Amino acid sequence: MLETSVGKEIKSLKSDLVLQLYRREGRFWEVVRQVRERWDIEPDTSFPPLSAQGGVQPASLTREPPPRSQSNEYTEWHDTHERWIKDLEFAARAAIPSSYIGEKFGPDWGSFVSNCVCFQPVVSGEWAAPKLREFADVGGPEALSLPLKPGKEYLGGPLMAVKAPIRVMSDPAEEARIEARYRDDVVRHIWEHYIKHSGVSLDEVLAEVHREHPEIEEERAEGQSRNRNSQTYWIKFDENVRAKDLLEYARMIMESQDQETRPSQGAPRVSRLECVECTELYLRHGWTLEQLAQYYRVSQDTIKRHIRIGRKVLGGS
């Protein structure tokens, strides 16, 4: 699977949200608590089952709607389901940047937030039991691939990534030409059907509109200026582009940008969620440094550093 910077940011964000939920503090915890109260939900402290990967619903809402023949029950189910989704979106948008969610709230974040509402993360002292890190991995945006060609074999499976910065789009210049022709045809037919008989030419009509409404031309000029100065680069990948050259083209784009506008490439941030989980296992469940080092597959010095950070996050406990 390909790793993306947005994918790493989302993973880190989910980790922070689960930490808020575990510590019962922070904005996300507050909105989750409100949703629990509205739906009279007593969260389960067991780990979400595999079926919860696609999200869960309150006990008052069956997973599937009643048959359409039961019109009253069918309508009531959909009304209730819509309120549930709106509450999940309320919780999500209160704590998750809109750039990660998009304009439309989808099942990806809905699955993660619904698990957070219906389940309360805990740290079990059992070696094989899922803990905080696993809780943060349930639900949420999943890695996706581009549409696959039917019948084609993909050795090792298709390449996938979380929120890959790839956009499928038509030729914007051709789209602009099509829209321009459409507007010209509409204006011409309006003139022919409603104005031509008065003896006024189309050019005279357009000139009069511009004289009476100069703001139209001003807005057009401002919009064109903003668009031309946007400096958004897209690499068009077709039969004329060699795969081995794509990285070089990406480097060209990076070189054209100011250093200040480039994303930071600092050292990876230590997961506070992992540090808290590690500290709880050490303090509350009596795991030794050796056991923790084996469990997390790091050195004992790293475990000591995790515990120092975890103590600070937990308020020195």
Secondary structure as GFF3:
##gff-version 3
##sequence-region A 1 317
A	DSSP	alpha_helix	5	23	.	.	.	ID=ss1
A	DSSP	alpha_helix	27	38	.	.	.	ID=ss2
A	DSSP	three_ten_helix	50	54	.	.	.	ID=ss3
A	DSSP	alpha_helix	71	95	.	.	.	ID=ss4
A	DSSP	alpha_helix	98	101	.	.	.	ID=ss5
A	DSSP	alpha_helix	107	118	.	.	.	ID=ss6
A	DSSP	alpha_helix	132	137	.	.	.	ID=ss7
A	DSSP	alpha_helix	172	190	.	.	.	ID=ss8
A	DSSP	pi_helix	191	195	.	.	.	ID=ss9
A	DSSP	three_ten_helix	196	198	.	.	.	ID=ss10
A	DSSP	alpha_helix	202	212	.	.	.	ID=ss11
A	DSSP	alpha_helix	215	228	.	.	.	ID=ss12
A	DSSP	three_ten_helix	243	245	.	.	.	ID=ss13
A	DSSP	alpha_helix	246	256	.	.	.	ID=ss14
A	DSSP	three_ten_helix	259	261	.	.	.	ID=ss15
A	DSSP	alpha_helix	272	283	.	.	.	ID=ss16
A	DSSP	alpha_helix	289	296	.	.	.	ID=ss17
A	DSSP	alpha_helix	300	313	.	.	.	ID=ss18
###
